[in-house]
């Protein structure tokens, strides 16, 4: 696994442990009464991350072919990924549902595209 920082000892999965510092962490805790989110730099940092709210309903921006509609069909309640909606063989569904089968080069290219 070709990560210079934040790696999991050469593995794609960290098995519940954080990546090797320095690594920027986005932490999300979902609870019964309250949900929390934060960005932690306690172990150093290696990426710029921001968590922000949006105005309005993100589901309204979902392309028609990816929309999941309410039982009465009056509103969009979720937005599927293209891989799931169109059952694409290159997705991480079905036989590709295990992260061990994900090509690390695809993940690396995706993360580079985000920066």
C-alpha distances in whole Angstrom, upper triangle without the diagonal:
4,6,9,11,11,8,9,9,5,6,7,10,12,15,18,16,16,12,13,16,17,16,18,19,21,23,25,28,30,33,37,39,36,33,31,28,27,24,24,23,24,21,21,19,17,18,21,22,25,27,30,33,34,38,39,37,34,35,37,35,33,34,37,35,32,35,35,39,41,44,46,44,45,42,38,37,33,31,29,25,26,24,26,29,29,27,25,23,20,20,18,21,23,21,18,19,16,13,11,13,11,10,7,9,12,10,9,13,14,13,15,18,18,19
4,7,9,11,8,11,11,8,10,10,13,15,18,20,18,17,13,13,15,15,15,17,19,21,24,26,29,31,35,38,40,37,34,31,28,27,24,23,22,24,20,20,18,15,16,19,21,24,26,29,32,34,37,39,37,34,35,38,35,34,34,37,35,33,36,37,40,43,45,48,45,46,43,39,38,34,32,30,26,27,25,27,31,30,29,26,25,21,21,20,24,26,24,21,22,19,16,15,16,14,12,8,9,12,10,8,11,14,12,12,16,17,16
4,5,7,6,9,10,8,10,10,13,13,17,18,16,14,10,10,12,12,11,14,15,18,20,23,26,29,32,36,37,34,31,28,25,23,20,20,18,20,17,16,14,11,12,16,18,21,23,27,30,31,35,37,35,32,34,36,34,33,34,37,35,33,35,36,39,42,44,47,45,45,42,38,37,33,31,29,26,27,26,28,31,31,30,27,26,23,22,21,24,27,26,22,22,20,16,16,18,15,14,10,11,13,11,9,12,13,11,12,15,15,15
4,7,7,11,11,10,13,13,16,15,19,20,17,15,11,10,10,10,10,13,16,19,21,24,27,30,34,37,38,35,32,29,26,24,20,19,17,19,15,14,12,10,12,16,18,21,24,27,31,32,36,38,37,34,36,38,36,35,36,39,38,36,38,39,42,44,47,50,48,48,44,41,39,36,34,32,29,30,29,31,34,34,33,31,30,26,26,25,28,31,29,26,26,24,20,20,21,19,18,14,14,17,14,12,15,16,13,13,17,17,15
4,6,9,10,11,13,13,14,13,17,17,15,12,8,7,7,6,7,10,12,15,18,21,24,27,30,34,35,32,29,26,23,20,17,16,14,15,11,10,9,7,10,14,15,19,21,25,28,30,34,36,35,32,34,37,34,34,36,39,38,35,37,38,41,43,46,48,46,46,43,39,37,34,32,31,28,30,29,31,34,34,33,31,30,27,26,24,28,30,30,26,26,23,19,20,22,20,19,15,16,18,15,13,16,17,13,14,17,16,15
4,7,9,10,11,11,11,10,14,14,11,8,4,5,6,6,5,8,9,13,15,18,21,24,27,30,32,29,25,23,20,18,15,13,12,13,10,10,9,8,10,13,14,18,19,23,26,28,32,34,33,30,32,35,33,32,34,37,36,33,35,35,38,40,43,45,44,44,40,37,35,31,30,29,26,28,27,29,32,33,31,30,29,26,24,22,26,28,28,24,23,21,17,18,20,18,18,15,16,18,14,13,16,16,13,15,18,16,15
4,6,6,7,8,9,8,12,13,11,9,5,5,8,10,9,12,12,15,17,20,22,25,28,32,33,31,27,25,22,21,18,17,16,16,13,14,13,11,13,17,17,21,22,26,29,31,34,36,35,32,33,36,34,33,34,37,36,33,35,35,39,40,43,46,44,45,41,37,35,32,30,29,26,28,26,28,31,32,30,28,27,24,23,21,24,26,25,22,21,18,15,15,18,16,16,12,15,16,13,12,16,16,14,15,19,18,17
4,6,5,7,7,5,9,10,8,7,5,6,10,12,11,14,14,16,17,20,21,24,27,30,32,30,27,25,23,21,19,18,18,18,14,16,15,14,16,19,19,23,24,27,30,32,36,37,36,33,34,37,35,34,35,38,36,33,35,35,38,40,42,45,44,45,41,38,35,32,31,29,27,28,26,27,31,32,30,28,27,24,23,20,23,25,24,21,20,17,14,13,17,16,16,13,16,17,15,14,18,18,16,18,21,20,21
4,6,9,9,8,11,13,11,10,8,8,11,13,13,17,17,20,21,23,25,28,30,34,36,34,30,28,26,25,23,21,20,20,16,18,18,17,19,22,23,26,27,31,34,36,39,41,39,36,37,41,39,37,39,41,39,36,38,38,42,43,46,49,47,48,45,41,39,36,34,32,30,31,29,30,34,34,32,31,29,26,25,23,25,27,25,23,22,19,16,14,18,17,17,14,17,19,17,16,20,21,19,20,24,23,23
4,7,9,9,12,15,13,13,10,10,14,15,15,18,18,21,22,25,27,29,32,35,37,35,32,30,28,26,24,23,22,22,19,20,19,17,19,23,23,27,28,31,34,36,40,41,39,36,37,40,38,36,37,40,38,35,37,38,41,43,45,48,46,47,44,41,38,35,33,31,28,29,27,28,32,32,30,28,26,23,23,20,24,25,23,20,20,17,14,12,15,14,14,11,14,16,14,14,18,19,17,19,22,22,22
4,5,7,9,12,12,12,10,11,15,17,15,18,18,20,21,22,24,26,29,33,35,33,30,28,26,25,23,22,22,23,19,21,20,18,19,23,23,26,26,30,32,34,38,39,37,34,34,37,35,34,35,37,35,32,34,34,38,40,42,45,43,44,41,38,35,32,30,28,25,27,24,25,29,29,27,25,23,21,20,17,20,22,20,17,17,13,10,9,12,12,12,10,13,15,13,13,17,17,16,19,21,21,22
4,7,9,12,12,12,10,12,16,17,15,17,16,17,19,20,22,24,27,30,33,31,27,26,24,23,21,21,22,22,20,20,19,17,18,21,20,23,24,27,29,31,34,35,33,30,30,34,32,30,31,33,31,28,31,31,34,36,38,41,40,41,38,34,32,28,27,24,22,23,20,22,25,26,24,22,21,18,17,14,17,19,18,14,14,11,7,7,10,9,10,8,11,12,10,11,14,14,13,16,18,18,19
4,6,8,9,10,9,12,15,17,15,16,15,16,17,18,20,21,24,27,30,28,25,24,22,22,20,20,21,21,19,20,19,18,19,21,20,23,23,26,28,30,34,34,32,29,30,33,32,30,31,34,32,28,30,30,33,35,37,40,39,40,37,33,31,27,26,24,22,24,21,22,25,26,24,23,22,20,18,15,17,19,18,15,14,11,8,8,12,11,13,11,15,15,12,14,18,17,16,19,21,20,21
4,6,5,6,7,9,13,15,13,15,13,15,15,17,18,20,23,26,28,26,23,22,20,20,18,17,18,18,16,18,17,17,18,21,20,22,22,26,28,30,34,35,33,30,31,34,33,32,33,36,34,31,32,32,35,36,38,41,40,41,38,34,32,29,28,26,24,26,24,25,28,30,27,27,25,23,21,18,20,22,22,19,17,14,11,12,15,15,16,14,18,18,15,16,20,19,17,20,22,21,22
4,6,8,10,13,16,18,16,17,15,16,16,17,17,19,21,24,27,26,23,22,21,21,20,19,21,20,18,21,20,20,21,24,22,24,24,27,29,31,35,35,33,31,31,35,34,32,34,36,34,31,32,31,34,35,37,40,40,41,37,34,31,28,28,26,25,27,25,25,28,30,27,27,26,24,22,18,20,21,21,19,16,13,12,12,16,16,18,17,21,21,18,19,23,22,20,23,25,24,25
4,7,9,12,15,17,15,16,13,14,13,14,14,16,18,21,24,22,20,18,17,18,17,16,18,17,16,19,19,19,20,22,20,22,21,25,27,29,33,33,32,29,30,34,33,31,34,36,34,31,32,31,34,34,36,39,39,39,36,33,30,27,27,26,25,27,26,25,29,31,29,28,28,26,23,20,22,23,23,21,18,16,14,16,19,19,21,19,23,22,19,21,24,22,20,24,26,24,25
4,7,9,11,14,12,14,12,13,13,15,15,18,20,24,26,24,21,19,18,17,16,15,16,15,13,16,16,17,18,21,19,22,22,25,27,30,34,35,33,31,32,36,34,33,36,38,37,33,34,34,36,37,39,42,42,42,39,36,33,30,30,28,27,30,28,28,31,33,31,31,30,28,25,22,24,26,26,23,21,18,16,17,20,20,22,19,22,23,19,20,24,22,20,23,25,23,24
4,7,8,10,8,10,8,11,11,13,15,18,21,24,26,23,20,18,16,15,14,12,12,12,10,12,13,13,15,17,16,19,19,23,25,28,32,33,32,30,31,34,33,32,34,37,36,33,34,33,36,37,40,43,41,42,38,35,32,30,29,28,26,29,28,28,31,33,31,31,30,28,25,22,25,27,27,24,22,20,17,18,21,20,21,18,21,22,18,18,22,20,18,21,23,21,21
4,6,8,7,9,9,12,13,16,18,21,24,28,29,26,23,21,18,17,15,13,13,13,10,11,11,11,13,16,16,19,20,23,26,29,32,34,33,30,32,35,33,32,35,37,36,33,34,34,37,39,41,44,43,43,40,36,34,31,30,29,26,29,27,28,31,33,31,30,29,26,24,22,25,27,27,24,22,19,16,17,20,18,19,16,19,19,16,16,19,18,16,18,21,19,19
4,6,7,10,11,14,16,19,21,24,27,31,32,29,26,24,21,19,16,14,13,12,9,10,11,11,13,17,17,21,22,26,29,32,35,37,36,34,35,38,36,36,38,41,40,36,38,38,41,42,45,48,46,47,43,40,37,34,33,32,30,32,30,32,35,36,34,33,32,29,28,25,28,30,30,26,25,22,19,19,22,21,21,18,20,21,18,17,21,21,17,19,22,21,20
3,5,8,10,14,15,19,21,25,27,31,32,29,26,23,20,17,15,12,10,9,6,6,8,9,12,15,16,19,21,24,28,31,34,36,36,33,35,38,36,36,38,41,41,37,39,39,42,43,46,49,47,47,44,40,38,35,34,33,31,33,32,33,36,38,37,35,35,31,30,28,31,33,33,29,28,26,22,23,26,24,24,20,22,23,20,19,22,21,18,19,22,21,19
4,7,10,13,15,19,22,25,28,32,32,29,26,23,20,17,14,11,9,9,5,5,5,6,10,13,14,17,20,23,27,29,33,35,35,33,35,38,36,36,38,41,40,37,39,39,42,43,46,49,47,47,43,40,38,35,34,33,31,33,32,34,37,38,37,35,35,32,30,28,31,34,34,30,29,27,23,24,27,24,24,21,22,23,20,18,21,21,17,18,21,19,17
4,6,10,12,16,19,22,25,29,29,26,23,20,17,14,11,9,7,9,6,6,5,5,7,10,11,14,16,20,23,26,30,32,32,29,31,34,32,32,34,37,37,33,35,35,38,40,43,45,43,43,39,36,34,31,30,30,27,30,29,30,33,34,34,32,32,29,27,25,28,31,31,28,26,24,21,22,24,22,22,19,20,21,17,16,19,18,14,16,19,16,15
4,7,10,13,16,20,23,27,27,24,20,17,14,11,7,6,6,8,7,7,4,6,6,8,8,11,13,16,20,22,26,28,28,26,28,31,29,29,32,35,35,31,32,33,36,37,40,42,41,40,37,33,31,29,28,28,26,28,28,29,32,33,33,32,32,29,27,25,28,31,31,28,26,25,21,23,25,23,23,20,21,21,18,17,19,17,14,16,18,15,14
4,6,10,13,16,19,23,23,20,17,14,11,8,6,5,7,9,8,9,8,9,9,10,8,10,11,15,18,21,25,27,26,24,26,29,28,28,30,33,33,30,30,31,33,34,37,40,38,38,34,31,29,26,26,26,24,27,27,27,30,32,31,30,31,28,25,23,26,29,30,26,25,23,20,22,25,22,23,20,22,22,18,18,20,18,15,17,19,16,16
4,7,10,13,16,20,21,17,14,11,7,6,5,6,9,11,12,13,11,12,10,10,7,8,8,12,15,18,21,23,23,20,23,26,24,24,27,30,30,27,27,27,30,31,34,36,35,34,31,28,25,23,22,23,22,25,25,25,27,30,29,29,30,27,24,22,25,28,29,26,24,23,20,23,25,22,24,21,23,22,18,19,20,18,15,18,19,15,16
4,7,10,13,17,17,14,11,8,6,5,6,7,11,12,13,14,14,15,14,14,11,11,10,13,15,19,22,24,23,21,23,26,25,25,29,31,31,27,28,27,30,30,33,35,34,34,30,28,25,23,23,23,23,26,26,26,28,31,30,30,31,29,25,23,25,28,29,26,24,23,21,23,26,24,25,23,25,24,20,21,23,21,18,21,22,19,19
4,7,10,13,14,11,8,6,4,7,9,11,14,15,17,18,17,19,17,17,13,13,10,13,14,17,20,21,20,19,21,24,23,23,27,29,29,25,25,24,26,27,30,32,31,31,27,25,22,20,20,21,21,25,25,24,26,29,29,29,30,28,25,23,24,27,29,26,23,23,21,24,26,24,26,25,27,25,22,23,25,22,20,23,23,20,21
4,6,10,11,9,6,5,6,9,12,13,17,17,18,21,20,22,21,20,17,16,13,16,16,19,22,23,22,21,22,25,26,25,29,31,31,27,27,25,27,27,29,32,31,31,28,25,22,21,22,23,23,27,27,26,28,31,30,31,32,30,27,25,25,28,30,28,24,24,23,26,28,26,29,27,30,28,25,26,28,25,23,27,27,24,25
4,7,9,7,5,7,9,12,15,17,20,21,22,24,24,25,23,23,19,18,15,16,16,19,21,21,20,19,20,24,24,24,27,29,29,26,25,23,24,24,26,29,28,28,25,23,19,19,20,21,22,26,26,24,26,30,29,30,32,30,27,24,25,27,29,27,24,24,23,27,29,27,30,29,31,29,26,28,30,27,25,29,28,25,27
4,6,5,5,8,11,14,18,19,23,23,24,27,27,28,27,26,23,21,18,19,19,21,23,23,22,22,23,26,27,27,30,32,32,28,27,25,26,25,27,29,30,29,26,25,21,21,23,24,25,29,29,27,29,32,32,33,35,34,30,28,28,30,32,30,27,27,26,30,32,30,33,32,35,33,30,32,34,30,29,32,32,29,31
4,6,8,11,14,18,21,23,26,26,28,30,30,32,30,30,26,24,21,22,21,23,24,24,23,23,23,27,28,28,31,32,33,29,27,25,26,24,26,28,29,28,26,25,21,21,24,25,27,31,31,29,30,34,33,35,37,36,32,30,29,31,34,32,29,29,29,32,34,33,36,35,38,36,33,35,37,33,32,36,35,32,34
4,7,10,14,17,21,22,26,26,28,31,30,32,31,29,26,24,20,21,19,22,23,23,22,23,24,27,28,28,32,33,34,30,29,26,27,25,27,29,30,29,26,25,22,22,25,27,29,32,33,31,32,36,36,37,39,38,34,32,32,34,37,35,32,32,32,35,37,36,38,37,40,38,35,37,38,35,33,37,36,33,34
4,7,10,14,17,19,23,23,25,27,27,29,27,26,22,20,17,17,16,19,20,21,20,21,22,25,26,27,31,32,33,29,28,26,27,25,28,30,30,29,26,25,21,22,24,26,27,31,32,30,31,35,35,36,38,37,33,31,31,34,36,34,31,31,30,34,35,34,36,35,37,35,32,34,35,32,30,33,33,30,31
4,7,11,14,16,20,21,23,24,24,25,24,22,19,17,14,14,14,17,19,19,19,19,20,23,24,24,28,30,31,27,26,24,25,25,27,29,29,28,25,23,20,20,21,23,24,28,28,27,29,32,32,33,35,33,30,28,28,31,33,31,28,28,27,30,32,30,33,32,34,32,28,30,32,28,27,30,29,26,27
4,7,11,12,16,17,19,21,20,22,21,19,16,14,11,13,13,16,19,20,20,19,22,24,25,25,29,31,32,28,27,26,28,27,30,32,32,31,27,25,22,21,23,24,25,28,29,28,30,33,33,34,35,33,30,28,29,32,34,31,28,28,27,30,32,30,32,30,32,31,27,28,30,27,25,28,28,24,25
4,7,10,13,15,17,18,17,19,17,16,12,11,8,10,11,15,18,20,19,18,21,24,23,24,27,30,31,27,26,26,28,28,31,33,32,31,28,25,23,21,22,23,23,27,27,27,29,32,32,32,33,31,28,26,27,31,32,30,27,27,25,28,30,28,29,28,29,28,24,25,27,24,21,24,24,21,21
4,6,10,12,14,15,14,16,14,13,10,9,7,10,13,16,19,22,22,21,23,26,25,26,29,32,33,29,29,29,31,31,34,36,35,34,30,28,26,24,24,25,25,28,29,29,31,33,33,33,35,32,29,27,29,32,34,31,28,28,25,28,30,28,29,27,29,27,24,24,26,23,20,23,23,20,20
4,7,9,11,11,10,12,11,10,7,7,8,11,14,17,21,23,23,22,25,27,26,27,30,33,33,30,30,30,32,33,36,38,37,36,32,30,28,26,25,26,25,28,29,29,31,33,33,33,34,31,28,27,29,32,33,30,28,27,25,27,29,27,28,25,26,25,22,22,23,21,18,20,21,17,17
4,6,8,8,8,11,11,11,10,11,11,15,18,21,25,27,27,26,28,31,30,30,33,36,36,33,33,33,36,36,39,42,40,40,36,33,31,29,28,29,28,31,31,31,34,36,36,35,36,33,30,28,31,34,35,31,29,28,25,27,30,27,28,25,27,26,23,22,25,23,19,21,23,19,19
4,5,5,6,9,10,10,10,12,14,17,20,24,27,30,30,28,31,33,32,33,35,39,39,35,36,36,39,40,43,45,44,43,39,36,34,32,31,32,30,33,33,34,36,38,38,37,37,34,32,30,33,36,36,33,31,30,26,28,31,28,29,25,27,27,23,22,24,23,19,21,23,19,18
4,6,8,12,13,14,14,15,17,20,23,27,30,33,33,31,34,36,35,35,38,41,41,38,38,39,41,42,45,47,46,45,41,39,36,34,34,34,33,35,35,36,38,40,40,39,39,36,34,32,34,37,38,34,32,30,27,29,32,30,30,27,29,29,25,25,27,26,22,24,26,23,22
4,7,10,12,14,14,17,18,22,25,28,32,34,34,32,35,37,36,36,38,42,41,38,39,39,42,43,45,48,47,46,42,39,37,35,34,34,32,35,34,35,38,40,39,38,37,34,32,30,33,36,36,32,31,28,25,26,29,27,28,24,26,27,23,22,25,24,20,22,24,22,20
4,7,10,11,13,15,18,21,25,28,31,34,34,32,34,37,35,36,38,41,41,38,39,39,42,43,46,49,47,47,43,40,38,35,34,34,32,35,34,35,38,40,39,38,38,34,32,31,34,37,37,33,32,30,26,28,30,28,28,24,25,26,23,21,24,23,19,20,23,20,18
4,6,8,10,13,15,19,22,25,29,31,31,29,32,34,32,32,35,38,38,35,36,37,40,41,44,46,45,44,40,37,35,33,31,31,29,31,31,33,35,37,36,35,35,32,30,28,31,35,35,31,30,28,25,26,28,25,25,22,23,23,20,18,20,20,16,17,19,16,14
4,7,10,13,16,19,23,25,29,31,31,29,31,33,31,31,33,37,36,33,35,36,39,41,44,46,44,44,40,36,35,32,30,30,28,29,29,31,33,35,34,32,32,29,27,26,30,33,33,29,28,26,23,24,26,23,22,19,19,20,17,15,17,16,13,13,16,14,11
4,6,10,13,16,20,22,25,28,28,25,28,30,27,28,30,33,33,30,32,33,36,37,41,43,41,40,36,33,32,29,27,27,25,27,27,28,31,32,32,30,31,27,25,25,28,31,31,28,27,26,22,24,25,22,22,19,19,19,16,14,15,14,11,11,13,10,9
4,7,10,13,17,19,22,25,25,23,26,28,25,26,28,32,32,29,30,32,34,36,40,41,39,38,35,32,30,28,26,27,25,27,27,29,31,32,32,31,32,28,27,26,29,33,33,30,29,28,24,27,28,25,24,21,21,21,18,16,17,16,12,13,14,10,9
4,7,10,13,16,19,22,22,20,23,25,23,23,26,29,30,27,28,29,31,33,36,38,36,35,31,28,27,24,23,24,22,25,25,26,28,30,31,29,30,27,25,24,27,31,32,28,27,26,23,26,27,24,24,22,22,21,18,17,18,16,13,14,14,11,10
4,6,10,12,16,19,19,17,21,22,21,22,25,28,29,26,26,27,30,31,34,36,34,33,29,26,25,23,22,23,22,25,26,27,28,30,31,30,32,29,26,26,28,32,33,30,28,28,25,28,29,26,27,24,25,23,20,20,21,18,15,17,16,13,13
4,7,10,14,16,16,15,18,20,19,20,23,26,27,24,24,25,27,28,31,33,31,30,26,23,22,20,20,21,21,24,25,25,27,29,30,29,31,29,26,25,27,31,32,29,27,27,25,28,29,26,27,25,26,24,21,22,22,19,17,19,18,14,15
4,7,10,13,14,13,16,18,17,19,22,25,26,23,23,24,25,26,30,31,29,28,24,22,21,19,19,21,21,24,26,26,27,29,31,30,32,30,27,27,29,32,34,31,29,30,28,31,32,29,30,28,29,27,24,24,24,21,19,21,20,16,17
4,7,9,11,10,14,15,15,17,20,23,25,22,21,22,23,24,27,28,26,25,21,19,18,17,17,20,21,23,25,25,26,29,30,30,33,31,28,27,29,32,35,32,30,31,29,33,33,30,32,30,31,28,26,27,26,23,22,24,22,19,20
4,6,8,8,11,12,12,14,18,20,22,20,19,20,21,22,26,26,24,22,19,17,16,16,16,19,19,22,25,24,24,27,29,29,32,30,27,27,29,32,35,32,30,32,30,34,34,31,32,31,31,29,26,27,27,23,22,24,22,19,21
4,7,8,12,11,12,15,18,20,23,21,19,20,21,21,25,25,23,21,17,16,16,16,17,20,22,24,27,26,26,29,31,31,34,33,30,30,31,34,37,35,33,35,33,37,37,34,35,35,35,32,30,31,30,26,26,27,25,22,24
4,6,9,8,10,13,16,18,21,19,17,18,17,18,22,21,20,17,14,13,13,14,15,19,20,22,25,25,24,27,29,30,33,32,29,30,30,33,36,34,32,34,33,37,37,34,36,35,35,32,30,32,31,27,27,29,26,24,26
4,5,6,8,10,13,15,17,15,13,14,14,15,18,18,17,14,11,9,10,10,11,15,17,19,22,21,20,24,26,27,30,29,26,27,27,30,33,31,29,31,31,34,34,32,33,33,34,30,29,31,30,26,26,28,26,23,26
4,5,5,7,11,13,15,13,11,13,14,15,19,20,17,16,12,10,10,9,9,12,14,16,19,19,18,21,23,24,27,26,23,23,24,27,30,28,26,28,27,31,31,28,30,30,30,27,25,27,26,22,23,25,22,20,22
4,5,5,9,10,12,10,8,9,10,12,15,16,14,13,9,6,6,6,6,10,12,15,17,16,15,18,21,22,25,25,22,22,22,25,28,27,25,27,27,31,30,28,30,30,30,27,26,28,27,23,24,26,24,22,25
4,6,8,10,13,11,9,11,11,13,16,16,14,12,9,7,9,9,9,13,15,16,20,19,17,20,23,24,27,27,24,25,25,28,31,29,28,31,30,34,33,30,32,33,33,29,28,30,29,25,26,28,25,23,26
4,6,9,12,10,9,12,13,16,19,20,16,15,12,10,11,10,9,12,13,14,18,18,16,18,21,22,25,24,22,23,24,27,30,28,27,29,29,32,31,28,30,30,30,26,25,27,25,22,23,25,22,20,23
4,6,8,6,6,9,11,14,17,18,15,15,11,8,10,8,6,8,10,11,14,14,12,15,18,18,22,21,19,20,20,23,26,25,24,26,26,30,28,26,27,28,28,24,24,26,24,21,22,24,21,20,23
4,6,6,6,10,12,16,18,19,15,16,13,10,13,11,8,9,10,10,14,14,11,13,16,17,21,20,18,20,20,23,26,24,24,27,27,30,28,26,27,28,28,24,24,26,24,21,23,25,21,21,24
4,5,5,9,10,14,16,16,13,13,12,9,12,11,9,10,12,11,15,14,11,13,16,17,21,22,20,22,21,23,26,25,25,28,29,32,30,28,29,31,30,27,27,29,27,24,27,28,25,25,28
4,6,9,11,15,17,18,14,16,14,11,13,12,9,9,10,9,12,11,8,9,12,14,18,18,17,19,18,20,23,22,22,25,26,29,27,25,27,28,28,24,25,28,26,23,25,27,24,24,28
4,7,10,13,16,17,14,15,13,10,11,8,5,5,7,7,10,9,6,9,12,13,17,17,15,17,16,18,21,20,20,23,23,27,25,23,25,26,26,22,22,25,24,21,23,25,22,22,26
4,6,10,13,14,11,12,9,6,8,6,5,6,9,10,13,12,9,12,15,17,20,21,18,19,18,20,24,23,22,25,26,29,28,26,28,29,29,26,25,28,27,24,26,28,25,24,28
4,7,9,11,9,11,9,6,6,5,6,7,11,12,14,12,10,13,15,18,21,22,19,20,18,20,23,23,21,24,25,29,28,26,29,30,31,27,27,30,29,25,27,30,27,26,30
4,7,8,5,7,6,4,5,7,9,11,14,16,18,15,13,16,18,21,25,25,23,23,21,23,27,27,25,28,29,33,31,30,33,34,35,31,30,33,32,29,31,33,30,29,33
4,5,5,6,6,6,6,9,12,14,17,19,21,18,16,20,21,24,27,28,25,26,24,25,29,29,27,30,31,35,34,32,35,36,37,34,33,36,35,32,33,36,33,32,35
4,5,8,9,10,10,12,15,16,20,21,23,20,18,21,22,26,29,30,27,27,25,26,30,30,28,31,33,36,35,34,37,39,40,36,35,39,38,35,36,39,37,35,39
4,5,8,10,11,14,17,18,22,23,25,23,20,23,25,28,31,33,30,30,28,29,33,33,31,35,36,39,38,37,40,41,42,39,38,41,40,37,38,41,38,37,40
4,6,8,10,12,14,16,19,20,23,20,17,20,23,25,29,30,27,28,26,28,31,31,30,33,34,38,36,35,38,39,40,36,35,38,37,34,36,38,35,34,38
4,7,9,13,15,17,21,22,25,22,20,23,25,28,31,32,29,30,28,30,34,34,32,35,36,39,38,37,39,40,41,37,36,39,38,35,36,38,35,34,37
4,6,9,11,15,18,20,22,20,18,21,23,26,29,30,27,28,26,28,32,31,29,32,33,37,36,34,36,37,38,34,33,36,35,31,33,35,32,30,34
4,6,8,11,14,16,19,17,15,18,20,22,26,26,23,24,23,25,29,28,26,29,29,33,32,30,33,33,34,30,29,32,31,27,29,31,28,27,30
4,7,10,14,16,18,16,15,18,20,22,26,26,23,23,21,24,27,26,24,27,27,31,31,29,31,32,33,30,28,31,30,27,28,31,28,26,30
4,7,10,13,15,13,12,15,17,19,22,22,19,19,18,21,24,23,21,24,24,28,27,25,28,28,29,26,24,27,27,23,24,27,25,23,27
4,7,9,12,10,9,13,15,16,19,19,16,17,16,19,22,21,19,22,22,26,25,23,25,26,26,23,22,25,24,20,22,24,22,20,24
4,6,8,6,6,9,11,12,16,16,13,13,12,15,18,17,16,19,19,23,21,20,22,23,24,20,20,23,22,19,21,23,21,20,24
4,5,5,6,8,10,10,13,12,9,11,11,14,17,15,14,17,17,20,19,16,19,20,20,17,16,19,18,15,17,20,18,17,21
4,5,5,6,8,8,11,11,9,11,11,14,16,15,15,18,18,21,19,17,18,20,20,16,17,20,18,15,18,20,18,18,22
4,6,6,5,5,8,8,5,7,7,10,13,11,11,14,15,18,15,14,15,18,18,14,15,18,17,15,18,20,18,19,22
4,6,5,7,10,10,7,8,7,9,12,12,11,14,16,19,17,15,18,20,21,17,17,21,20,18,20,23,21,21,25
4,6,8,11,13,10,12,10,12,16,15,15,18,19,22,20,19,21,23,24,20,20,24,22,20,23,25,23,23,27
4,5,9,11,10,12,11,12,15,14,15,19,20,22,20,18,20,23,23,19,20,23,22,20,23,25,23,23,27
4,6,9,8,10,8,8,11,11,12,15,17,19,17,16,18,21,21,18,19,23,22,20,23,25,23,24,28
4,5,6,9,8,10,11,10,12,15,16,18,15,14,15,18,18,15,17,20,19,17,20,22,21,22,25
4,5,8,8,8,8,8,11,13,14,16,12,12,13,16,17,14,16,19,18,17,21,23,21,23,26
4,7,8,10,10,8,10,12,13,14,11,9,10,13,13,10,12,15,14,14,17,19,18,20,23
4,5,8,9,7,8,11,11,13,10,9,11,13,14,11,12,15,15,13,16,18,17,18,22
4,7,8,5,5,7,8,10,8,7,10,12,14,11,11,15,15,14,16,19,18,19,22
4,6,5,4,8,10,12,11,10,14,16,18,15,15,19,19,17,20,23,22,22,25
4,5,5,9,12,13,11,12,15,18,20,18,18,22,22,21,23,26,25,26,29
4,5,8,11,11,9,11,13,16,18,17,17,21,22,21,23,26,25,26,29
4,6,8,9,6,7,10,13,15,13,14,17,18,17,19,22,22,23,26
4,7,9,8,8,12,14,17,15,14,18,19,18,19,23,23,23,26
4,5,6,7,11,12,16,14,14,17,19,18,19,22,23,23,25
4,5,5,9,9,13,12,10,13,16,15,15,19,20,20,22
4,6,8,9,12,13,12,14,17,17,17,20,22,22,24
4,6,9,12,11,11,14,16,16,17,20,21,22,24
4,6,9,7,8,11,12,12,14,16,17,18,20
4,5,5,7,9,10,11,13,15,16,17,19
4,5,5,6,9,10,11,12,14,15,17
4,5,5,6,9,10,10,12,14,16
4,5,5,6,9,10,11,13,15
4,5,5,6,9,10,11,13
4,5,5,6,9,10,11
4,6,5,6,9,10
4,5,5,7,9
4,5,5,7
4,5,5
4,6
4
